[in-house]
């Protein structure tokens, strides 16, 4: 599989909505490719964003093919450490 940007250690920008301004959370290696500490899974990031919007990510479900699905699957947790 080709990887042009390296999806292991990305740094999404967050601003406003109760996120602590200028907060750095986690570390990557010297090549900014692998997470060294404080990694946040996409399900956790989605759960945190939904939390800031006032939506309970565990109750937000949609039915597809006879099964209930969640945006955060069964793994998401709110990352309290980045909240102001």
Backbone as JSON Lines, residues from 0, in Angstrom:
{"i":0,"aa":"X","n":[0.84,-1.18,0.0],"ca":[0.0,0.0,0.0],"c":[0.89,1.24,0.0]}
{"i":1,"aa":"X","n":[0.53,2.21,-0.81],"ca":[1.31,3.44,-0.9],"c":[0.87,4.42,0.18]}
{"i":2,"aa":"X","n":[1.82,5.12,0.72],"ca":[1.52,6.1,1.75],"c":[2.27,7.39,1.4]}
{"i":3,"aa":"X","n":[1.54,8.38,0.92],"ca":[2.17,9.63,0.53],"c":[2.42,10.57,1.7]}
{"i":4,"aa":"X","n":[1.57,10.52,2.7],"ca":[1.71,11.46,3.81],"c":[2.0,10.78,5.13]}
{"i":5,"aa":"X","n":[1.93,9.5,5.21],"ca":[2.15,8.83,6.48],"c":[0.98,9.04,7.42]}
{"i":6,"aa":"X","n":[0.09,8.1,7.5],"ca":[-1.13,8.28,8.26],"c":[-0.98,7.88,9.72]}
{"i":7,"aa":"X","n":[0.22,7.65,10.16],"ca":[0.42,7.18,11.53],"c":[0.4,8.33,12.54]}
{"i":8,"aa":"X","n":[1.02,9.42,12.25],"ca":[1.13,10.5,13.22],"c":[0.72,11.84,12.65]}
{"i":9,"aa":"X","n":[-0.56,12.04,12.42],"ca":[-1.02,13.31,11.9],"c":[-1.31,14.29,13.02]}
{"i":10,"aa":"X","n":[-1.34,15.56,12.68],"ca":[-1.59,16.61,13.67],"c":[-2.77,17.45,13.23]}
{"i":11,"aa":"X","n":[-3.98,17.02,13.55],"ca":[-5.14,17.83,13.16],"c":[-5.18,19.14,13.95]}
{"i":12,"aa":"X","n":[-5.64,20.17,13.3],"ca":[-5.76,21.48,13.95],"c":[-7.15,21.6,14.54]}
{"i":13,"aa":"X","n":[-7.21,22.09,15.76],"ca":[-8.49,22.3,16.43],"c":[-8.49,23.72,16.97]}
{"i":14,"aa":"X","n":[-9.64,24.36,16.89],"ca":[-9.73,25.71,17.43],"c":[-11.16,25.97,17.91]}
{"i":15,"aa":"X","n":[-11.26,26.66,19.04],"ca":[-12.57,27.02,19.56],"c":[-13.33,25.82,20.12]}
{"i":16,"aa":"X","n":[-14.59,26.01,20.35],"ca":[-15.52,24.94,20.79],"c":[-15.06,24.24,22.05]}
{"i":17,"aa":"X","n":[-14.39,24.95,22.94],"ca":[-13.99,24.35,24.21],"c":[-12.7,23.57,24.16]}
{"i":18,"aa":"X","n":[-11.98,23.63,23.04],"ca":[-10.68,22.97,22.94],"c":[-9.62,23.95,23.44]}
{"i":19,"aa":"X","n":[-8.73,23.49,24.27],"ca":[-7.71,24.35,24.85],"c":[-6.83,24.93,23.74]}
{"i":20,"aa":"X","n":[-6.74,26.28,23.63],"ca":[-5.97,26.89,22.55],"c":[-4.48,26.6,22.67]}
{"i":21,"aa":"X","n":[-3.84,26.3,21.55],"ca":[-2.41,26.07,21.51],"c":[-1.95,24.78,22.16]}
{"i":22,"aa":"X","n":[-2.87,23.89,22.47],"ca":[-2.56,22.65,23.17],"c":[-1.86,21.66,22.24]}
{"i":23,"aa":"X","n":[-0.74,21.11,22.69],"ca":[-0.06,20.03,22.0],"c":[-0.31,18.76,22.8]}
{"i":24,"aa":"X","n":[-0.82,17.74,22.12],"ca":[-1.15,16.5,22.8],"c":[-0.5,15.35,22.04]}
{"i":25,"aa":"X","n":[0.35,14.6,22.72],"ca":[1.03,13.46,22.11],"c":[2.33,13.84,21.43]}
{"i":26,"aa":"X","n":[3.08,12.82,21.04],"ca":[4.37,13.01,20.38],"c":[4.55,12.02,19.26]}
{"i":27,"aa":"X","n":[5.34,12.42,18.26],"ca":[5.74,11.51,17.2],"c":[7.26,11.34,17.24]}
{"i":28,"aa":"X","n":[7.76,10.4,16.44],"ca":[9.2,10.18,16.4],"c":[9.88,11.33,15.65]}
{"i":29,"aa":"X","n":[11.2,11.25,15.48],"ca":[11.96,12.32,14.85],"c":[11.56,12.56,13.39]}
{"i":30,"aa":"X","n":[10.96,11.56,12.76],"ca":[10.54,11.69,11.37],"c":[9.06,12.07,11.25]}
{"i":31,"aa":"X","n":[8.41,12.3,12.39],"ca":[6.98,12.67,12.45],"c":[6.11,11.63,11.75]}
{"i":32,"aa":"X","n":[6.47,10.37,11.88],"ca":[5.73,9.31,11.2],"c":[4.99,8.41,12.19]}
{"i":33,"aa":"X","n":[5.66,7.92,13.21],"ca":[5.05,7.01,14.18],"c":[4.74,7.73,15.48]}
{"i":34,"aa":"X","n":[3.64,7.36,16.09],"ca":[3.24,7.94,17.37],"c":[4.11,7.35,18.46]}
{"i":35,"aa":"X","n":[4.69,8.22,19.29],"ca":[5.52,7.78,20.41],"c":[4.7,7.73,21.69]}
{"i":36,"aa":"X","n":[3.88,8.76,21.92],"ca":[3.04,8.78,23.12],"c":[1.82,9.66,22.86]}
{"i":37,"aa":"X","n":[0.74,9.35,23.58],"ca":[-0.45,10.18,23.52],"c":[-1.23,10.12,22.23]}
{"i":38,"aa":"X","n":[-1.21,9.0,21.53],"ca":[-1.96,8.88,20.3],"c":[-3.46,8.88,20.54]}
{"i":39,"aa":"X","n":[-4.2,9.44,19.62],"ca":[-5.66,9.5,19.71],"c":[-6.23,8.81,18.48]}
{"i":40,"aa":"X","n":[-7.04,7.79,18.69],"ca":[-7.67,7.08,17.58],"c":[-8.77,7.95,16.97]}
{"i":41,"aa":"X","n":[-9.08,7.73,15.71],"ca":[-10.1,8.54,15.03],"c":[-11.45,8.42,15.73]}
{"i":42,"aa":"X","n":[-11.76,7.26,16.3],"ca":[-13.02,7.11,17.04],"c":[-13.04,8.03,18.27]}
{"i":43,"aa":"X","n":[-11.89,8.18,18.93],"ca":[-11.8,9.07,20.09],"c":[-11.93,10.53,19.67]}
{"i":44,"aa":"X","n":[-11.31,10.89,18.55],"ca":[-11.41,12.26,18.05],"c":[-12.86,12.58,17.69]}
{"i":45,"aa":"X","n":[-13.54,11.64,17.01],"ca":[-14.94,11.84,16.66],"c":[-15.81,11.95,17.91]}
{"i":46,"aa":"X","n":[-15.57,11.11,18.91],"ca":[-16.34,11.16,20.16],"c":[-16.14,12.51,20.85]}
{"i":47,"aa":"X","n":[-14.93,13.05,20.82],"ca":[-14.64,14.33,21.45],"c":[-15.35,15.47,20.73]}
{"i":48,"aa":"X","n":[-15.32,15.44,19.4],"ca":[-16.01,16.47,18.61],"c":[-17.52,16.42,18.86]}
{"i":49,"aa":"X","n":[-18.08,15.22,18.85],"ca":[-19.52,15.08,19.12],"c":[-19.87,15.56,20.53]}
{"i":50,"aa":"X","n":[-19.0,15.27,21.5],"ca":[-19.2,15.72,22.87],"c":[-19.26,17.25,22.92]}
{"i":51,"aa":"X","n":[-18.37,17.91,22.21],"ca":[-18.34,19.37,22.2],"c":[-19.57,19.96,21.49]}
{"i":52,"aa":"X","n":[-20.19,19.16,20.62],"ca":[-21.42,19.59,19.96],"c":[-22.66,19.27,20.79]}
{"i":53,"aa":"X","n":[-22.45,18.64,21.94],"ca":[-23.55,18.3,22.83],"c":[-24.26,17.01,22.45]}
{"i":54,"aa":"X","n":[-23.58,16.15,21.69],"ca":[-24.17,14.89,21.23],"c":[-23.47,13.73,21.94]}
{"i":55,"aa":"X","n":[-24.26,12.83,22.51],"ca":[-23.7,11.65,23.16],"c":[-23.37,10.63,22.07]}
{"i":56,"aa":"X","n":[-22.08,10.39,21.85],"ca":[-21.65,9.52,20.76],"c":[-22.11,8.08,20.94]}
{"i":57,"aa":"X","n":[-22.42,7.67,22.17],"ca":[-22.88,6.31,22.4],"c":[-24.36,6.14,22.05]}
{"i":58,"aa":"X","n":[-25.1,7.24,22.0],"ca":[-26.52,7.17,21.67],"c":[-26.79,7.53,20.22]}
{"i":59,"aa":"X","n":[-25.81,8.12,19.53],"ca":[-25.97,8.5,18.13],"c":[-25.79,7.26,17.25]}
{"i":60,"aa":"X","n":[-26.89,6.68,16.82],"ca":[-26.84,5.45,16.01],"c":[-27.68,5.61,14.76]}
{"i":61,"aa":"X","n":[-27.37,4.81,13.77],"ca":[-28.2,4.73,12.58],"c":[-28.32,3.26,12.19]}
{"i":62,"aa":"X","n":[-29.45,2.92,11.64],"ca":[-29.72,1.53,11.27],"c":[-29.38,1.33,9.8]}
{"i":63,"aa":"X","n":[-28.61,0.27,9.53],"ca":[-28.24,-0.09,8.17],"c":[-28.19,-1.61,8.08]}
{"i":64,"aa":"X","n":[-28.86,-2.17,7.13],"ca":[-28.9,-3.63,6.92],"c":[-29.32,-4.37,8.18]}
{"i":65,"aa":"X","n":[-30.25,-3.8,8.93],"ca":[-30.76,-4.47,10.11],"c":[-29.87,-4.4,11.33]}
{"i":66,"aa":"X","n":[-28.84,-3.57,11.28],"ca":[-27.92,-3.44,12.42],"c":[-27.74,-1.98,12.78]}
{"i":67,"aa":"X","n":[-27.61,-1.69,14.07],"ca":[-27.34,-0.32,14.52],"c":[-25.84,-0.05,14.44]}
{"i":68,"aa":"X","n":[-25.49,1.08,13.83],"ca":[-24.09,1.49,13.71],"c":[-23.9,2.81,14.44]}
{"i":69,"aa":"X","n":[-22.66,3.04,14.91],"ca":[-22.29,4.32,15.52],"c":[-21.1,4.89,14.77]}
{"i":70,"aa":"X","n":[-21.0,6.2,14.73],"ca":[-19.86,6.86,14.1],"c":[-18.57,6.46,14.79]}
{"i":71,"aa":"X","n":[-18.64,6.26,16.09],"ca":[-17.44,5.91,16.86],"c":[-17.32,4.41,17.08]}
{"i":72,"aa":"X","n":[-18.13,3.62,16.38],"ca":[-18.13,2.16,16.51],"c":[-18.34,1.81,17.98]}
{"i":73,"aa":"X","n":[-17.56,0.93,18.55],"ca":[-17.7,0.58,19.97],"c":[-16.48,1.04,20.76]}
{"i":74,"aa":"X","n":[-15.62,1.85,20.13],"ca":[-14.33,2.17,20.74],"c":[-14.19,3.59,21.26]}
{"i":75,"aa":"X","n":[-15.0,4.51,20.8],"ca":[-14.76,5.92,21.07],"c":[-14.83,6.31,22.54]}
{"i":76,"aa":"X","n":[-13.96,7.22,22.94],"ca":[-13.99,7.82,24.27],"c":[-13.66,9.3,24.09]}
{"i":77,"aa":"X","n":[-14.24,10.13,24.94],"ca":[-13.97,11.57,24.9],"c":[-12.59,11.82,25.48]}
{"i":78,"aa":"X","n":[-11.74,12.54,24.74],"ca":[-10.39,12.85,25.18],"c":[-10.46,14.12,26.03]}
{"i":79,"aa":"X","n":[-10.66,13.94,27.33],"ca":[-10.83,15.06,28.26],"c":[-9.57,15.93,28.36]}
{"i":80,"aa":"X","n":[-8.41,15.36,28.08],"ca":[-7.14,16.08,28.26],"c":[-6.98,17.27,27.33]}
{"i":81,"aa":"X","n":[-7.7,17.3,26.21],"ca":[-7.54,18.43,25.28],"c":[-8.63,19.48,25.45]}
{"i":82,"aa":"X","n":[-9.58,19.21,26.33],"ca":[-10.67,20.16,26.54],"c":[-10.26,21.27,27.49]}
{"i":83,"aa":"X","n":[-10.78,22.46,27.23],"ca":[-10.43,23.61,28.08],"c":[-11.2,23.56,29.39]}
